[in-house]
Amino acid sequence: MPITIKYFGAIAEATGITEEKVDLGDVDSIEQLKSICLAKYEAIGDLSFQLAVNQSLSSKDALKDGDEVAFLPPFAGG
């Protein structure tokens, strides 16, 4: 299952990249993806972040082919 993962702010600095395309195989949930990324990039484990799927902050759990997942740092409006 190919998806795009985007990293922003301090998360991008910690991973050393801003975007990657990955094929997740049998991974089909946002929690599984989060666990994989935390194992791959241990430095982001100490950071606060939210996940957005297809530019929507939601509790969507299932992932599908072509989804875009963004790791977003805390942000403030103003």
C-alpha positions as CSV (number, residue, x, y, z in Angstrom):
1,M,0.0,0.0,0.0
2,P,1.9,3.1,-1.2
3,I,1.4,6.3,0.9
4,T,3.1,9.7,1.3
5,I,4.4,10.8,4.7
6,K,5.2,14.4,5.3
7,Y,7.2,15.8,8.2
8,F,7.0,19.4,9.4
9,G,8.9,21.7,11.8
10,A,10.9,20.1,14.5
11,I,9.8,16.6,13.3
12,A,11.3,17.3,9.9
13,E,14.5,18.4,11.6
14,A,14.6,15.2,13.7
15,T,14.0,12.9,10.8
16,G,16.3,14.8,8.4
17,I,13.6,14.7,5.6
18,T,10.4,16.5,4.8
19,E,8.7,13.8,2.8
20,E,8.9,10.2,1.9
21,K,6.9,7.7,-0.1
22,V,6.6,4.3,1.4
23,D,4.9,1.0,0.7
24,L,3.4,-0.2,3.9
25,G,2.4,-3.7,2.8
26,D,0.0,-5.1,5.4
27,V,0.0,-1.9,7.6
28,D,-3.5,-0.4,7.4
29,S,-3.9,1.7,10.5
30,I,-2.6,5.1,11.5
31,E,-1.5,3.6,14.9
32,Q,0.6,1.0,13.1
33,L,2.2,3.6,10.9
34,K,2.9,5.8,13.9
35,S,4.7,2.9,15.6
36,I,6.8,2.2,12.5
37,C,7.8,5.8,12.2
38,L,8.7,6.1,15.9
39,A,10.9,3.0,15.6
40,K,12.5,4.3,12.4
41,Y,13.1,7.8,13.7
42,E,13.7,7.4,17.5
43,A,14.3,11.2,17.8
44,I,10.7,12.0,17.2
45,G,9.6,10.0,20.2
46,D,10.3,12.9,22.5
47,L,8.4,15.4,20.4
48,S,4.7,16.4,20.5
49,F,2.9,16.0,17.3
50,Q,-0.5,15.4,15.7
51,L,-1.2,13.3,12.6
52,A,-3.3,14.4,9.7
53,V,-4.6,12.1,7.0
54,N,-5.3,13.7,3.6
55,Q,-5.0,17.2,5.2
56,S,-7.6,16.5,7.9
57,L,-7.0,16.2,11.6
58,S,-9.3,13.4,12.4
59,S,-9.4,10.2,14.4
60,K,-9.5,8.2,11.1
61,D,-7.8,4.9,11.9
62,A,-7.8,3.1,8.5
63,L,-5.3,3.9,5.8
64,K,-5.8,3.3,2.1
65,D,-3.6,3.4,-1.1
66,G,-2.5,6.9,-1.9
67,D,-3.2,8.5,1.4
68,E,-1.0,11.4,2.6
69,V,-0.1,11.4,6.3
70,A,1.4,14.5,7.9
71,F,3.3,14.6,11.2
72,L,2.5,18.1,12.5
73,P,4.2,19.9,15.4
74,P,2.0,21.8,17.9
75,F,0.9,25.1,16.5
76,A,-0.8,28.2,17.7
77,G,-3.3,30.5,16.0
78,G,-3.2,34.2,16.1
